[in-house]
Amino acid sequence: MSEGTEPLGRRAAKRLRGWGGVAAMAVACGLTASLTLLPLAREDGGAAAAPGTDRTAGSGAPTGTGTDIRVRADTCRNPEASLTPSTEDGPSIRAIKERGKLVVGVDQSSYRWGYRNPEKGVLEGFDIALARAVAKGVLGDENAVIFRAIPTNQRIAALDSGKVDLVVRTMTINCRRIEQVAFSTAYFQAGQQVLAPKRSDITGYDPSLRGKRVCTAEGSTAHEALEENSFGAVFKDEGDGTKDDADLLTVPNQLDCLARLQLGEVDAVVTDNALAAGQAAQDPAVELKGKPFTKEYYGVAAKLGNDDLLRRVNHVLVGYRQGPWQAAYRQWLEKDLPGISGPPAPLYK
């Protein structure tokens, strides 16, 4: 949601029905203020690299200040490869321990992943459980964490500015992003898929999208996919990324797309199937169409150069895969995403 879309709130009160509609309206509109804690910056805005680690393939050791740690996307082979686990404290860990809190950028509008429970008033979900596990691994207390809600297109800016220590927010690891942030080993596998009303003649990510209005989140891999092949869909706003951006087809937060879909302002949404499954659970009038057309892995993101923190996260993930991951999956995801046997195997440099 953005300023200049006031009619959405008025019409939503009349047209959205059920828990899903109310949740979409309340989260996408009522929580806008808390979702804009950080300066707006697009994910591809060229976040400055921080010194400390050679990010080239096969190297996981610190190399010293001044090393060029960016990796060209065209030479990237295994973006999911991360630093080997370690419990050794470094400057990042020491700063967090001195503060006494781990600051984590999360979502509060993705049902089952990171969302504010309207009855309890607390953040819950699969990503929230993982963030608490990391806090326990760093500080010995799963409650020693500050959650900072950030929009999709501000995740990298939040890390680069130091507003958060980590981002745990269904963030896909890919070659472009490892130039901007450092990722943990993968903790979940997902894929892009189309979400549309059940009555729609859209059949998936295929020519049935021609002429359809398709919504995606700014800075998302879904938007990148449409830029590569839109099948004739209309998916860009005039003035995208400027003050004149209408935020209708490209929106700051992915859940805004569900609200647009419910209001009939778009015909379909393209997003991770993991997120779309939660949205379909919120609104029984929509469903996933076709099959996932990409394979993507979520990772915990840290600022480039914060190697000790990243290695500690990877250490936490070693233990997390041995049981806590499965418990979190059963609690938060299995009902809407059945049949997943376990987390992806870690890949190290």
N, C-alpha and C positions, 0 to 999 in steps of 0.2 A: 504494500500500500504506500501511497505517497500523498503529499499535499496536492490538492487539485482534483481529488477523486471523491469529494464529499457525497455525490449522489450514490456512490456505492453503499455507503453506510445506511442512507435512508431507504434505498431499495431493498437492501439485504434484510432489514427488519420485516419487510412484507413478504419477501420471496423465499428466504431460506427457512427451512423447516428441519426439525429433528436435531439430535445432538451434533451431527456432523456440520450442519449448516450453522448452528449457533457457535460451534467451536471455531469454524473458519472465520465467521464474522468477528467474534470476540478477539481471536488471536491476530488476524490480519489487520484489523482496524484498531481495536482497543489497546493493543500492546505496542503500537507503532513507536510510541515515545521511548519505551525501554529497549527497543530493537535498534535504536539509532544512537547508541552510546559513543560510537567512534566516527571520525570524519569519513565521509563517503569517499571511497576509492575503488576503482575497478580492479579486479584481480590481475589483469594483464598490464597494470600500470607501471611495471618495472620496479618492483620493490628492491631497495638497495641490498646488496649482499653484505653479510657480516663476516669478518675474518675469523679463521680458526680451523677450518677443515678442508681438505682436498676432496671435492665431491666427484672426482673422476672415477670411472669404473675400476673396481679392484682395490681402491684405497679407502681405509677406514680410520687411519691414524691422524691425529692433529698434525698440522704442518706449519703453524706459526702465522703471525700477523702478516697481512698483505698478500696472501695467496689468493689467486683468482679461483673462486669456488663455484662459479657458474658452469653448468654443463649444457652444451648446445643440444637442442632437442633432436637435431638430425643425427647425432652420434649416440643417442640414448638407446640402450638395448634392454636393460632390466631396471625400470624405474622403481620397482617394488623392493629392490635390494637396499637394505638399510645397514646401519652400524651394528657391530656385534654388541651383545648385552654386557653391562657392567654395573657394579654397585659403587664404584669409586666416585667420591664427591669431587666436583670441579667448581668453577666460578658460578655457573648457573644454579646448581644444586645448593651451594652455600648461600647464595642470595635468597633463594626461596626459603631455606631453613631459618635464616635471619628474620625474614618477614613473618614466618609462621603460617603462611597460607600459600597454596598453589592457586594461581589464577588461570581459569580455563574458559576459553570461548566456546559457547555451545549454542544450540538452537533451543527455542522454547515454543516452537510452533509445529514441530514434526511429530505427529502422533506415533507413539511407541518408540521413538528414537530419543527425542529431547523435547518435552512438552510440559507445560505447566498444568498440573492436575487441578481442574476448576473447583473440586470439592476440598482438596487438602491445601491448595495454594502453594504447592512445592513442585520443583522440577523432577521429572521422572523419565525413565526410558533407558534403552540399551546403551546409548552413548553416555548418559548420565552415570550409569552403573560403572562403566569403564573409567570415566573420569575420577570417580570416587576411589576405584581400585588403584589408580596411579597416585592419587593423593596419599593413600595409605602406604604405598611403596616408597614414596619420597619422604613423608613426614610422620608415618606411623599412625595416621588417623584419617579415616575416609571422610570425615567431616571437616578436615582442615583444607577446605577448598572454597574459593569464591567463583561462582559462575557468572560469566558476563555474556549476556545475549548479544549475538552479532548476526547481521544479515549475511546471506550467501556471498554477496559481492564485496564484503569487508573482511573476510577471513584472513587473507594474506596481509592486508593493511594493519589489522589488529596485532599480528605477530611482529611485523616490521617496526611498528611504532612502540612496541613494548607494552601495549595495553594488556596483553595476555601472555602467559608463559607457553601455553599450548592451545591448540584448537582440536576439539573432539566433536566433530559436526558432520558426519557422513561425507567426509572430504575425500574425493577420489585422487589416488596417486597417478600422476602421468608425467610424461617427459617435459611438458611445458612448466608444470608446477614445481618440479624439483630444481628448476633454475631459480625459484623464488623462495621456497621453504624447504625444510628438511623433514622427511617423513619417517615414522616408525615402520616396522614390518607391518604387513597388511593384517587387519583384524576382521575383515568381512569382505565377501565377494558379492557384487551386485551387477546389474546391467540396465541400460537405458530401455525404456518401454513407453508405450503410448497409453494414456488414460483418457477415457472419453465416456459420455453418457451411454448407457446400455442400449438405448434406442438408436444410437448413431450408426450411420453406414460406414464409419471409419473402421477398418479391419486391422490396422497396425501401422508400423513404420513402413509405408508402401505408397503406391500411387493414389490410394484412397484419400490421402492428405491433400491432394491438389485443390487449391482454392480455399482450403480450410484455414481458419485462424487458430494458430497454435501458440500456446503460452509456455515460456521457459523462464528460469531465473537467470539474471545477469551473472556472468562469470561462471556459469555452470557448464559441465561437459555436455549436457543436453543441448544447450545453445550452440556449442561447437559442432555437434553432430548435424544440426540443421544447417549450419553454415556450409558444411561439406556437401550435404545432400538434403534438400528440403522437400523433394518430390512435388514441388510447386506450391507448397504451403506458404501462407503469409505469416511470418514469425518475427518481423522487426517493426518497431515503432519508429515513426519519424522523429528525428532528434535524439536517437538513442545515445545515452551517455552525456547529454547536455541538459541545461536547465529547462529545455522545452520537451524533454522526454515525458511522454504521457504515462509510462509505466503500465501499459495495458497488455502488450504481448511479451515484453521483457520486464520482469518485476524484480524488486530487491530480494524478496523472500519467496521461496517456492510455494508455500501454502497460499500466497496471494493468488496463484494460478487456480487453485481449487475454488476460491471465492469467485473468480472471474468465470470459471466454468459453470458454477451453480447459478450465476446470474445470466448466463447465456451470452456473455460478452466475448467468449472464445469458444471454439468448437472442440478443442482437445488440449491436452497437456503432455509434454514430453519431459520425463524425469527418471531418476533411478527407480527401478521396480520396487526396491526396498521401501522407498518413501511413498510411492504410488499405492502400494498394498495397504499402508496405513491410512491413506486418504480414502481408498475404497471402503475400508472398514468404518470410516467416519460417515460416509455417504453411500447408502445402498443403491443410489440411482446411477452411480458410475462404476466402471470396471476397467481392468487392464485389457488392452487389445493386442492381439498378435503375440509375438514372443520377444524376449529381450534381444536387442540387436548389437549389444556391446558386452564385453566382459571388463568389469572395473573392480578395483580393490580400494577399500577405505583404509586410511592410515591416520594416526595421530600426527598432527603437524606441529613443528617447532621452528623457531627462527634459525636461519642458517648460521652455523657457527656454535650453537649451543649443544655441542656434542655430548657433554656429560649428561645433560638432561635427556637427550634422545636415547643414549645408551641405557639410562635408568628406565625409561619407558619400555624399551625392548626387553629389559630384564623382568619388569612387571608382566609383560605380555607372555613371557615363557611360562610363568606360573598360571596366568589367567587362562591360557589355553587348556590347562589340565583339569578343569572342572568349573570354575566360575563363569567362563564363557558359555558353557552349555546351560548352566542355571539361568543366566541372563537371557539367553535365547529362548528358553522355555517360558520364562516369565513374560517377555516383552514381544517376541517376534513369531514364535512358532504358530500361533493361531492364524496369522495372516500370511506368513511365509513358511509353510510347512515343508518338510523334506530336506532340510539342510543338516547334514551329518556333523559338521564341525567347522571350525575356523580354517582359513587358508594356512598352509604351512609357511613358516617364516623363511625369508630369503635374505642372506647376508652378503656383504661385499667381501 
